[in-house]
Amino acid sequence: MPQQRSRRPLSAGLGAGLLALTLAACGGGSLGGEEEDGGSAGGEGGGTVQVGLVVPQAGVYTPLGTDMRNGWDLWLEQNGGEMAGYTVETVTADEGEGPDTGVPAVQRLLTEGQVDAMVGIVNSATALGVAEQVTEAQIPLIVANAGAGPITGEASSPYVWRTSFTNAQVAAAMGEHLAAEGIGPVYVMAPDYAAGQEVVAGFTQAFEEGGGTIAGQALTPFGTTQDFQPFLSGIQSSGAAATFAFYAGGEAVSFVQQYADFGLKDSIPLYGSGFLTEGSVLDAQGPAAVGVRTSLHYSTELDNEDNAAFVQAYQDAYGTLPTVYSVQAYDAANVLARALEEAGGTGGDAITQALDGLGTIDDSPRGPWSFNGQTPEQSIYLREVADENGTLVNSVVSDLGVFPQP
């Protein structure tokens, strides 16, 4: 287990924890800001490969974009800025907060950036909105966060891959676990939008198939709910033995703090999809988060050599702990490099065929995983927030097993 951690105070405020992170300025050009002429990729090792990195650089998702950029840059730094003998030129585009800005950013990469591949994308609507364009252009896109099932499900494209997760995959692991432990009935809460609906469906199906009983359900208005008290009253009167929730960003901070303040934390244990306590939101939640259990495919506390080395290198480079968003972009760089090595060139068809044949990715900080249906089949871990000498971490309770996309 990694031993050295930068201190992240429990008193970190919401503004500092969620919105004040800045994007590290690293090599390569950008679209949507200053543009630089990039080199062209060669047909064999020794040339240049241009990769479009599409991440939020402004708006509420900026912290995720920062973490993803850091993970991408760290892999390149550790590998001399090369993939399979090609010098990597990163052309960065600002995804912003959603498809209104993200789709045009990808369009500019395709028409102006002359990229050979693309990596990134936080928002699922952006990923779904650009699938047809990247398919027509025959440019591989490796999604490093967006979790909507259709991206690699019913709306899949042979050019769109993912190194992250699906919403239902992460939630189903917790549903199976709680059912197996006989914990219930469970009250379920999430914001009322596509990701929240997928999480609720994934958890509920797995929990009920395992014999669990749902005590009640609430879908809260997305992005506008500041006072959760009416919904918390519903939990209290439902007879629930536990709560399962999915929130992220500012909503995750408010929900966890209000859950504790309302007096539910000690009487009705709180479980969630891992994003409830992941990254900068954990700092902002403070002591209210201690004891909350979540399911996710990564934790800084995973006890394997690759993760120990990754956490140490990340801290040395950026002065903070990595997040799941960092790992997903780090692994996107890793699999793209492997695919370029196998492809022997930078053509889109060759890269996608190589991705399809990679087999097990055995050196990831998250542990071994493999592509199944162009999305990771991977271990999901049960985590519990713990205070380690003033630093909040998601300690690993157990490995819940290997889960494919539902």
N, C-alpha and C positions, 0 to 999 in steps of 0.2 A: 504494500500500500504506500502511496506517496507520503513522505514524511514532512517535507518543507512546503509551507503554504504562505502566501502573502496574506497579511491580516486584512480582513474586510469587516469593518466595525458593524455591529448590529444596529447602530443608530443611523446608518446611511439613509438619507431621505429619498422619497420617491423621485423628486426631480433629478437628484444626482444619480440615483441608481438606475433610472430608466431612460433619461433623455440627454444626459450630459456627456455621454461617451462620444469620442471623436474618432473618425476613421483614420487609421494609420496611412500615411502617404508613402506608398511603395512604388516600385518600378512599373512601367507600362503607361500606356495612354489612357484617355478617358473619353467617353461620349456623354454628352449632356453637361459637360464642363469644358475644360480646355482639351483640345484635340491635338494629338501628335500623330505623325505619320508612322505607321508600323511596318515592320519587315514582312516579307511574304514567306510562307512556309515552303520548304524544299520538299522534293519528292522522296527524300531518304534522309536518314539520320545525318546531322551536321548542318541542317538548315534551321529555319525558324518556324515555330508553330504559334499561331495567334489564337488566344483563348479569350472569349468574352466573359467577364465576371459580372454578373447581373445581381447586384445586392442593393438594399436600401441605403442611401447616404443622407437622406433627410426624412423627417417625419417620425411617427411613433415607432417604426421598426428599425430605426437607426442602430440601437444596441445589437440587434441580431445581425445586421449588415456588418457591423464592426467585428463581431465574433467570427463571422464567416470569412471575412477578408483576412483576419489574423490567421485562421486555420489554413487557408489557401497559401498565404505568404510563408508561413512556417514550413510547410512541406517543401516549397520551392527553395527556401533558404537551406534546408537540410539536404537538398539534392542538387545544389549548385546551380539552381535556376534552369535546370534541364529536365526534359522528359524524353526518354528513349533516344538520347543523342541530339534532340532538337533543343535549341534555345527557346525558352518560353517567353513570349511577349503577352502580357496581360492587358487587355483593353477593358477598362471598367465602365459600366453603365449604371446609372442610378435607377433602381426599380421604383423608388418612392414608396407609397403606401398601398398600391394596388394596381389593377390592370390599366387604369386611366393613364398612369405614368409608366408602368412596367412594360406594357405591350409596345408602345412607341420606342422605348429604350431597346428592346430586342430587335425591332424593325430597323433601327439605325445601325445596330451591330451587323445585321444581315446585309444591309445595302451600302453602308459606309465603312464598316469596320473590317471587312474581308476576313472574318474570323473562320477558323477551322473547326472550332467547337465552342460550346458555351457551358458555363457552370453557374449555379446559384439559384435564385428565385425563392423568396420567402412566401409570397402569397399564392394560394392555390388557384385563384381566379386568373392570375397572371399566367401561371403555368398552363392552364387549360386554354387560355386565350391565344397563346403563341404556338400551340402544338401544330396547327395546320401550316403556319409559316415556316417553322423549322423543318417540317416534313417536306414541303415543296422545295426548300433550299437544300435539303439533304445535309443539314448541319446537325450533328449530335448535340443534344442538350442533356446535361446531367443535373437534375434537380437536387439541390443540397438542403432543402427544408420542406417545401410545400407538401402537405400530408393528405390531400383529398384522394380518396380511393380511385375515382375515375381517371386520374392522370396516368396510372399504369393499369387501369381496369378497363371499363367499357369504352373510354375515350382514348385508349392507348395508341401510341405511334411507335414504329420501330426505331425512331430517332430520339425518343424521350425516355430517359432512364432516371433512376432516383437512388441516392445514397442515404436517404433519411428514414422514412417511416410512413405508415398510413395511420390516420386518426383512429380507425377502428382496431387496428393491430395492437396499438399500445393499450387501448381501453379494454379489449377483450382479455388480455393477459391478467388484468386486475379482476375482471369479472370471474374468470375461471378460479383465480386464487381465493377470492372471498367466498365463492360457493363451496370450494373444497374445504375451507376452514370452518364452514358452517356459520359464517357471520351474516346476520340479517335479521329482519328485513332491512333493505338499504334504500335510502332516499337519493335520488339522482338529480343533479343540477348542472346546467351548462348554458352558455349564451345561445340565443336563438338565431343561429346562422349556420351555414353549411358544415363547418368543422364541428361545431357543437352538436349538431344533429347526428353527424357520423359517429362521434364519440359516444353519445347516448345510445345509439342503435347497437354499436359494437359491444359496449359494456353490458347492456340489457340482454342481448341475445346470449352471450357467453354465460352470464350469471344465471339466467333462467334455465338454460340448457343444463347447467350444473346443479340445478335444484334450488337455486336461490329465489327469494321473493322480493319484489319491488314494493317499498312502502309508499312511494309517491314520486312525482317527477315535476320539475319546474324548469322551463326554458325562459330565461330572463332576456329582456330587450338588449340587443348587442350594442356595446359601445356607449350606452346611455345610462346604464344602471349604476347609481352611486350609493343608494341606500338599499342594502340587502335585507333589512330587518323584516319586512313583510314575508319574504321567502323563508327566512330563518325561523319565523314563527310557525310556518307550515311544516318545517322539519320537526320542530319540537313537539307539535301536536299529532304527528303522523304515526308515532309508535316505532320509529326507525331505531335500529341498533347501531347504524353507521350511516355515513353520508359519502357518496362518491361524487366528485365535482371536477369539471374541466373549465378552467379559466386561464387566461394568459395576460401579460402586460399589467396595466393599471388595474384591471378588473380582478386579477389574481391577488394583487396586494390588498385591495379593499375587501375582497371576500374573505381571505384568510384572517385578516385583522378583525373584521366584524364578527366572524364565526367565533373567535376566541372571546371577544368583548361581550357577545350575547350570552356567553356561558355554556355554549354547546361543546367546546373542545374536550372537556373532561368527561362529559356524560355520553356524547355520541361521537365516537372517533371519526376523524376526517381522513378520507382516502381520495386519491385523484389520479388523473393522467399527469405524467411527469412535469408537464409545462406549468402546472400549478405552483411549483417551487423551484423552477429552473432559472439559472442565470441571475440577472440583476434584480428580478422580483424578489428573490430570497433575501437579499440584503435589506430591501425596503420593508419586507414583512416583519423582520425582526423576531423577537421571542415568540410571537404568536404562531410562527411556523414550526417551532420545535415539536417533534412528535408526529407531524403529518406524514403519512405514508403515501408514496406514489409509485407508479410503474413507468419505466422508461428504458431505452436501450443504451443508456450511458450514465455513468457517474464518475466524477474525479476520483472516487474512492475504490474503483474496481482494482482488484489485486492481481494485476498481470504485468509482465515486464514492459510490454509495449505501452501500456497506459502510464506506468511510472515514468518512463522516459519522456513520453509526450507531455505529461503534466509539468515535469521539471523544465523541459525546453520551452514550453509555453509561458511559464512563470518568468523564466530568465529573459524571454523576449518582450513580454508585455506587462509584467509586474502584477498579474492577476491570475486567477484560476480559469481554465478553459470551461466551455459549456458544451452541451450537445450540439449547438449550432457550429461551434468551432470544429468539432470532430467530423461532422457531416461534410463540411467543406474540405477538411484535411483528407478524408477518405475519397472525396470526389477527385482531388488531385492524384491520389494514389491509383485509383482505378483507371483514370484517363491515361496516366503514364504507362500502366500495364497494357492497356488497349493499343496505344501507339506502338509499343514494343512488338506486340503480336501482329499488328496490322502491317508494319513495315512501310507505312505511308500515312498521309494525313487526309485521305479521302473519307468522306462521311460514311459510305457503305462499309468500307474496310474497318473503320473504328467501331461501328455498331456491331458488326459481326464478331469482332474481337471481344467486345464487352460481353457478348452472349456466351463466349467460351472461356471466361476467366476462371470459373470454378470458385473455390473458397478463397476469400480474402483473409489471409492468416496473420496479418501484422497490424490489424486495426486496434486503436486504443479501446474500442468497445468490446473487443473479443472477436473470434472468427465469425464471419457471415458470408453469405453468397447471394447472388441475384436469383430471384425466383419470380418470373413474370415481370422482369425489369425493375424490381424493387427488392430491398433487402429482406431475406429470411434470416432472422437474427434473434439472439437472446434478448429477452426483456427481463429487467431486474426490479425486484421490490426494494425500494429505498425508503429511508426514514430520516427526516431532518434532525440533525444533532448539532449541538453547540460544542465545538472543540476549541477551548481556550479563546473564546470570543469570535471565532470564525464559524459561520453556519455552513454546513456541508450536508449533502444527501448521502448518508452512509448506506452501504449495501447490506441489506438484510439477507437476501437470498436471490438465486437465479430462478426465475419462474419458468424457464424453458425456452425453446426455440419456436418462434412464431412466424409464419408466412403472412402475406397480405390475405385478409379474410375474403 
